[in-house]
Amino acid sequence: MFLTPEEQLEIIQKGTDRIVDIDELHTKLQKSYEENTPLVIKLGLDPSAPDIHLGHAVVLRKIKQMQDLGHHAVILIGDFTGRIGDPTGKAKGRVALSDEAVKENAKTYCDQIFKVLDEKKTTVRFNSEWLSKLTFEDVIKLAATTSVARILERDDFQKRYQNQVPIGIHEFFYPLMQAYDSVELNSDIELGGTDQTFNILMGRTLQKHFNQEKQIAIFMPLLEGLDGKEKMSKSLGNYIGVNETPEVMFKKIMEVPDELIIKYFELATDEHPKQIDAIKSRLENGENPRDIKLELAEIITSLYHDEQAMRQARHYFETVFRKKQLPDQIPSIQLTDNQENITHIIPLLIERGLITSKSEFFRLVKQNGVSLDGKKLTPDSLDEEINNESVIQIGKKRFVKIVR
């Protein structure tokens, strides 16, 4: 059923930042191989930002690769820990989420993660299942497993303490609760970004305290966005969303800086390490990076859309952006009877990934960056009625056809 432990290890190591402990991982893979039993892979999600982009999907893609090797994923929705909020990387504690917000965000997460993961090899759990049942005595015993000095090893806590920024006692419990999740799940592997190092390693510590085999900690690097500098972020506008239209996704991938081509192959695709080595050789031998980027755009777009949609997206890109013509096939938006003018369709443009916000749209209008059937829109013309088959152009590269 499985590849050999050595073959699995080669695939699992691809693109990782750090694995703790790789010898222990080999031992677990060997046992799994001999007993034909899948390993349990844990990913904890704090449902506070449910819109997933390729940066978030780096960890999901690694889990998918391990699912393809025969292992099982447990997506742990932190509905209980979400009420506290992980303060990682923050100068101050997060505002606790309401139960309603946590449930809504969790549902949105689940809708998106199965664009990447194999649903048949995935279990979704909520940590309120066990954390809400702990007695105060249980909590005290849990707190006794570590020290304040150990908790203050976290960089964010250290900085806040040194800068006299208040730290709530409840915040100290976040890494303990996340670690206790690993005990409840008896996880073999936990994945996360490098910003989750302290929390995931705490899971190993707590499993040892409860006489369990320690989980392997796999840390994935942060993926830079389209600016090539900052980590991918929706707020910075340098992101590629997993829910974006194939045309927008394909075009954005073609904007990836040349120096990040290999990193995107490693972190945003499921290509085998040997195939990526071959791509590295092609680049080193002088092949045009643009041709390789076209392959990257095809591969990534195909991961989130079907083959036909990807082909149409490539044709759209080559027609509009290389030949600078109106494309043969333009994505369309279906309007309802009560959606009559430009203002009414702004939410639909956001939903399709053509703009990020209302403010961006109004800013582009003021800069003469939006046209309706070739005519520039102004702030005074947004109440203009839209005809069937009208074409809206946003900037130089985004087109959408209106269907009534």
C-alpha positions as CSV (number, residue, x, y, z in Angstrom):
1,M,0.0,0.0,0.0
2,F,2.7,2.4,1.0
3,L,6.0,3.4,-0.6
4,T,9.1,2.3,1.4
5,P,9.9,4.5,4.4
6,E,12.9,5.9,2.6
7,E,10.8,6.9,-0.5
8,Q,8.2,8.4,1.8
9,L,10.8,10.4,3.7
10,E,12.1,11.9,0.5
11,I,8.6,13.2,-0.4
12,I,7.8,14.4,3.1
13,Q,11.1,16.4,3.4
14,K,10.4,18.3,0.2
15,G,10.2,22.0,0.9
16,T,10.2,21.7,4.7
17,D,11.9,24.2,6.9
18,R,12.6,21.9,9.8
19,I,11.6,18.4,11.0
20,V,11.8,17.4,14.7
21,D,13.0,14.6,14.9
22,I,13.8,13.1,11.5
23,D,15.1,9.8,13.0
24,E,11.9,9.4,15.0
25,L,9.9,10.1,11.8
26,H,11.8,7.3,10.0
27,T,11.0,5.0,12.9
28,K,7.3,5.9,12.7
29,L,7.2,5.4,8.9
30,Q,9.0,2.0,9.3
31,K,6.4,0.8,11.8
32,S,3.5,2.2,9.7
33,Y,5.0,0.4,6.7
34,E,5.4,-2.9,8.4
35,E,2.0,-2.9,10.1
36,N,0.2,-1.3,7.1
37,T,-1.3,1.3,9.5
38,P,-1.6,5.0,8.6
39,L,0.0,7.7,10.7
40,V,-2.2,10.3,12.2
41,I,-1.4,13.8,11.0
42,K,-2.6,16.8,13.0
43,L,-3.2,20.3,11.7
44,G,-4.7,22.8,14.1
45,L,-6.7,25.7,12.7
46,D,-7.7,28.8,14.7
47,P,-10.8,29.8,12.8
48,S,-10.2,33.6,12.9
49,A,-9.3,34.2,9.2
50,P,-11.2,31.8,7.0
51,D,-10.1,33.0,3.6
52,I,-7.4,30.6,2.4
53,H,-4.6,31.6,0.0
54,L,-1.7,29.7,-1.4
55,G,0.4,30.7,1.7
56,H,-2.0,29.0,4.0
57,A,-2.3,26.1,1.6
58,V,1.5,25.3,1.9
59,V,0.8,23.2,5.0
60,L,-2.3,21.7,3.4
61,R,-0.4,20.6,0.3
62,K,2.2,18.8,2.5
63,I,-0.6,17.0,4.3
64,K,-2.1,16.0,1.0
65,Q,1.2,14.5,-0.1
66,M,1.2,12.4,3.0
67,Q,-2.4,11.4,2.4
68,D,-1.3,10.2,-1.0
69,L,1.2,8.1,0.8
70,G,-1.6,6.4,2.7
71,H,-1.7,8.4,5.9
72,H,-4.7,10.0,7.6
73,A,-5.2,13.7,8.5
74,V,-7.1,15.2,11.4
75,I,-8.1,18.8,11.0
76,L,-8.5,20.2,14.5
77,I,-10.7,23.3,14.5
78,G,-9.8,25.3,17.6
79,D,-13.4,26.3,18.4
80,F,-12.5,26.3,22.1
81,T,-9.0,27.8,21.8
82,G,-10.5,30.4,19.3
83,R,-12.3,32.0,22.2
84,I,-8.8,32.9,23.6
85,G,-6.9,33.4,20.4
86,D,-3.3,32.5,19.8
87,P,-1.2,35.7,20.5
88,T,1.7,34.4,18.3
89,G,3.5,37.3,16.6
90,K,1.2,39.9,18.1
91,A,2.2,42.8,20.2
92,K,-0.9,42.3,22.3
93,G,-3.5,39.6,22.9
94,R,-6.2,39.0,20.3
95,V,-9.9,39.8,21.0
96,A,-11.7,36.5,21.8
97,L,-14.1,35.3,19.0
98,S,-17.8,34.8,19.7
99,D,-19.2,31.3,19.4
100,E,-21.2,32.4,16.3
101,A,-18.1,33.8,14.6
102,V,-16.1,30.6,15.4
103,K,-18.8,28.3,14.0
104,E,-19.2,30.4,10.8
105,N,-15.4,30.6,10.2
106,A,-15.0,26.9,10.9
107,K,-17.6,26.1,8.2
108,T,-15.9,28.4,5.7
109,Y,-12.6,26.7,6.5
110,C,-14.0,23.3,5.9
111,D,-15.5,24.4,2.6
112,Q,-12.0,25.5,1.4
113,I,-9.6,22.9,2.9
114,F,-11.2,20.1,0.8
115,K,-10.1,22.0,-2.3
116,V,-6.7,20.6,-1.3
117,L,-7.2,17.6,1.1
118,D,-8.7,14.2,0.3
119,E,-12.0,14.3,2.2
120,K,-12.1,10.5,2.5
121,K,-8.7,10.5,4.3
122,T,-9.6,13.4,6.6
123,T,-11.4,13.7,9.9
124,V,-12.5,17.1,11.2
125,R,-12.6,17.5,15.0
126,F,-13.3,20.4,17.4
127,N,-11.3,20.8,20.5
128,S,-14.3,21.9,22.5
129,E,-15.1,18.1,22.5
130,W,-12.6,17.6,25.3
131,L,-11.4,21.1,26.5
132,S,-14.9,22.1,27.5
133,K,-15.1,19.0,29.8
134,L,-12.0,19.6,31.8
135,T,-12.6,20.3,35.4
136,F,-10.7,23.1,37.3
137,E,-8.7,20.4,38.9
138,D,-7.7,19.1,35.5
139,V,-6.7,22.5,34.4
140,I,-4.5,23.0,37.4
141,K,-2.8,19.7,36.8
142,L,-2.3,20.7,33.2
143,A,-0.7,24.0,34.2
144,A,1.7,22.1,36.5
145,T,3.3,20.3,33.6
146,T,5.3,23.5,32.6
147,S,6.8,26.6,34.1
148,V,6.4,30.3,33.6
149,A,10.0,30.5,32.5
150,R,9.3,27.9,29.7
151,I,6.2,29.8,28.6
152,L,8.2,33.1,28.5
153,E,10.6,31.4,26.0
154,R,8.0,32.3,23.4
155,D,9.4,35.4,21.5
156,D,6.1,37.3,21.6
157,F,5.6,36.8,25.3
158,Q,9.2,37.8,25.9
159,K,8.9,41.0,24.0
160,R,5.6,41.9,25.6
161,Y,7.0,41.2,29.1
162,Q,10.2,43.3,28.4
163,N,8.1,46.1,26.9
164,Q,5.7,46.0,29.8
165,V,2.7,45.1,27.6
166,P,0.1,43.3,29.7
167,I,-0.1,39.5,29.3
168,G,-3.3,37.8,30.5
169,I,-2.9,34.6,32.5
170,H,-5.4,33.0,30.2
171,E,-3.0,33.5,27.3
172,F,-0.5,31.2,28.9
173,F,-3.0,28.4,28.5
174,Y,-3.2,28.6,24.7
175,P,0.0,26.6,24.0
176,L,-1.0,24.2,26.8
177,M,-4.4,23.6,25.3
178,Q,-3.0,23.2,21.8
179,A,-0.5,20.7,23.2
180,Y,-3.3,18.8,25.0
181,D,-5.1,18.5,21.7
182,S,-2.2,16.3,20.5
183,V,-2.6,14.1,23.6
184,E,-6.3,13.6,22.9
185,L,-5.7,12.8,19.2
186,N,-2.5,10.8,20.0
187,S,-1.1,12.4,16.9
188,D,2.0,11.0,15.1
189,I,2.8,14.2,13.2
190,E,1.8,17.8,13.6
191,L,2.4,20.4,10.9
192,G,2.5,24.2,11.0
193,G,4.3,27.3,9.9
194,T,7.6,28.4,11.5
195,D,5.5,30.8,13.6
196,Q,4.0,27.8,15.4
197,T,7.2,26.3,16.6
198,F,6.7,26.8,20.3
199,N,3.1,25.5,20.3
200,I,3.9,22.4,18.3
201,L,7.0,21.5,20.3
202,M,4.9,21.9,23.5
203,G,2.7,19.1,22.1
204,R,5.8,16.8,22.1
205,T,6.5,17.8,25.7
206,L,2.9,17.1,26.9
207,Q,2.7,13.8,25.0
208,K,5.8,12.6,26.8
209,H,4.3,13.6,30.1
210,F,1.2,11.5,29.3
211,N,3.5,8.5,28.3
212,Q,2.6,8.8,24.6
213,E,5.0,8.5,21.7
214,K,6.1,12.1,20.8
215,Q,4.6,13.6,17.7
216,I,7.0,14.6,14.9
217,A,7.0,18.3,14.4
218,I,7.1,19.4,10.7
219,F,7.6,23.1,10.1
220,M,6.9,24.6,6.7
221,P,8.4,27.9,5.5
222,L,6.4,31.0,5.0
223,L,5.6,31.7,1.3
224,E,6.4,35.1,-0.1
225,G,3.7,36.8,-2.0
226,L,3.7,38.4,-5.5
227,D,5.9,41.3,-4.3
228,G,8.6,38.7,-3.7
229,K,9.4,40.3,-0.3
230,E,6.6,40.0,2.3
231,K,4.9,36.8,3.3
232,M,1.7,36.2,1.3
233,S,-1.1,38.2,2.9
234,K,-4.6,39.4,1.8
235,S,-4.1,42.7,3.7
236,L,-0.9,43.4,1.6
237,G,-2.7,42.5,-1.7
238,N,0.2,40.1,-2.7
239,Y,-1.9,36.9,-2.4
240,I,-3.3,34.2,-4.6
241,G,-6.6,33.0,-3.2
242,V,-7.7,29.4,-3.6
243,N,-11.2,30.6,-4.4
244,E,-10.2,33.0,-7.2
245,T,-11.4,32.4,-10.7
246,P,-9.0,30.4,-12.9
247,E,-8.3,33.4,-15.1
248,V,-7.3,35.6,-12.1
249,M,-5.3,32.7,-10.5
250,F,-3.4,31.9,-13.7
251,K,-2.6,35.6,-14.3
252,K,-1.4,36.1,-10.7
253,I,0.9,33.0,-10.9
254,M,2.5,34.5,-14.0
255,E,3.4,37.5,-11.8
256,V,5.5,35.4,-9.4
257,P,9.1,36.7,-9.4
258,D,11.5,34.5,-11.3
259,E,13.6,33.9,-8.2
260,L,10.6,32.3,-6.4
261,I,9.7,29.9,-9.2
262,I,11.3,26.9,-7.5
263,K,10.0,27.8,-4.1
264,Y,6.4,27.9,-5.5
265,F,7.0,24.5,-7.2
266,E,8.2,23.1,-3.8
267,L,5.5,24.7,-1.6
268,A,2.5,25.3,-3.8
269,T,2.4,22.1,-5.9
270,D,2.6,18.3,-5.4
271,E,5.4,17.8,-7.9
272,H,7.9,15.0,-7.0
273,P,11.3,16.2,-5.7
274,K,13.0,14.6,-8.7
275,Q,10.7,16.6,-11.1
276,I,11.6,19.8,-9.3
277,D,15.3,19.0,-9.6
278,A,14.8,18.6,-13.3
279,I,13.1,22.1,-13.4
280,K,16.1,23.6,-11.5
281,S,18.5,22.1,-14.1
282,R,16.4,23.7,-16.9
283,L,16.6,27.1,-15.3
284,E,20.3,26.7,-14.7
285,N,20.8,25.7,-18.3
286,G,19.3,29.0,-19.5
287,E,15.7,28.1,-20.3
288,N,13.4,31.1,-20.3
289,P,11.8,31.4,-16.8
290,R,8.6,32.6,-18.4
291,D,8.1,29.2,-20.1
292,I,8.6,27.4,-16.9
293,K,6.3,29.8,-15.1
294,L,3.6,28.9,-17.6
295,E,4.0,25.3,-16.5
296,L,3.7,26.4,-12.9
297,A,0.6,28.4,-13.6
298,E,-1.0,25.4,-15.4
299,I,-0.1,23.0,-12.5
300,I,-1.4,25.3,-9.7
301,T,-4.5,26.4,-11.5
302,S,-5.3,22.7,-12.2
303,L,-5.1,21.9,-8.5
304,Y,-8.0,24.2,-7.7
305,H,-10.0,24.0,-11.0
306,D,-10.6,21.4,-13.6
307,E,-8.5,20.9,-16.8
308,Q,-10.9,22.7,-19.1
309,A,-11.0,25.7,-16.8
310,M,-7.2,25.8,-16.7
311,R,-7.0,25.6,-20.5
312,Q,-9.4,28.5,-20.9
313,A,-7.5,30.5,-18.3
314,R,-4.2,30.0,-20.3
315,H,-6.0,31.0,-23.5
316,Y,-7.4,34.1,-21.8
317,F,-4.0,35.0,-20.4
318,E,-2.2,34.7,-23.7
319,T,-5.0,36.5,-25.6
320,V,-5.4,39.5,-23.2
321,F,-1.9,39.9,-21.7
322,R,0.4,38.8,-24.5
323,K,-1.6,39.9,-27.5
324,K,-3.5,42.7,-25.7
325,Q,-6.8,41.8,-27.3
326,L,-10.3,41.3,-25.8
327,P,-10.4,37.6,-25.0
328,D,-12.6,35.2,-26.9
329,Q,-13.9,33.8,-23.6
330,I,-14.6,36.2,-20.8
331,P,-15.8,35.1,-17.4
332,S,-19.4,36.1,-16.8
333,I,-21.5,37.3,-13.8
334,Q,-25.2,36.5,-13.7
335,L,-27.2,39.4,-12.4
336,T,-30.6,39.2,-10.7
337,D,-33.5,41.5,-11.5
338,N,-32.7,43.8,-8.6
339,Q,-29.1,44.2,-9.6
340,E,-29.3,47.0,-12.2
341,N,-26.2,49.2,-11.9
342,I,-22.4,49.1,-11.3
343,T,-22.8,49.7,-7.5
344,H,-25.0,46.6,-7.2
345,I,-22.4,44.2,-8.7
346,I,-19.4,45.3,-6.6
347,P,-20.0,42.4,-4.0
348,L,-20.0,40.0,-7.0
349,L,-16.7,41.3,-8.3
350,I,-15.2,40.8,-4.8
351,E,-16.6,37.3,-4.7
352,R,-15.1,36.4,-8.1
353,G,-11.7,37.7,-7.0
354,L,-11.6,40.5,-9.5
355,I,-11.3,43.2,-6.8
356,T,-10.4,42.8,-3.1
357,S,-12.8,45.4,-1.7
358,K,-15.2,48.2,-2.4
359,S,-12.5,50.8,-1.5
360,E,-10.2,49.3,-4.2
361,F,-13.0,49.5,-6.8
362,F,-13.8,53.2,-6.0
363,R,-10.1,54.0,-6.0
364,L,-9.7,52.5,-9.5
365,V,-12.8,54.4,-10.7
366,K,-11.3,57.7,-9.5
367,Q,-8.0,56.8,-11.3
368,N,-9.9,56.0,-14.6
369,G,-9.1,52.4,-14.2
370,V,-12.5,50.9,-14.8
371,S,-14.4,50.8,-18.1
372,L,-17.9,49.7,-19.2
373,D,-18.0,48.6,-22.8
374,G,-14.8,50.6,-23.5
375,K,-16.1,53.8,-21.7
376,K,-14.3,55.0,-18.6
377,L,-16.5,55.0,-15.5
378,T,-16.5,58.0,-13.2
379,P,-17.9,58.3,-9.6
380,D,-20.9,60.0,-11.1
381,S,-21.7,57.2,-13.6
382,L,-21.9,54.3,-11.2
383,D,-25.7,54.4,-11.2
384,E,-25.7,53.7,-14.9
385,E,-27.8,50.7,-15.9
386,I,-25.9,47.7,-17.2
387,N,-27.0,46.1,-20.4
388,N,-26.9,42.3,-21.1
389,E,-23.5,41.2,-22.5
390,S,-21.8,44.4,-21.3
391,V,-18.1,44.0,-20.6
392,I,-16.5,45.6,-17.5
393,Q,-12.7,46.0,-17.7
394,I,-10.9,46.6,-14.4
395,G,-7.3,47.8,-14.8
396,K,-5.5,46.5,-17.9
397,K,-5.9,42.8,-17.2
398,R,-9.3,42.0,-15.7
399,F,-12.5,41.5,-17.7
400,V,-15.9,40.3,-16.8
401,K,-19.1,40.0,-18.9
402,I,-22.5,40.8,-17.4
403,V,-25.3,38.4,-18.1
404,R,-28.9,39.4,-17.2
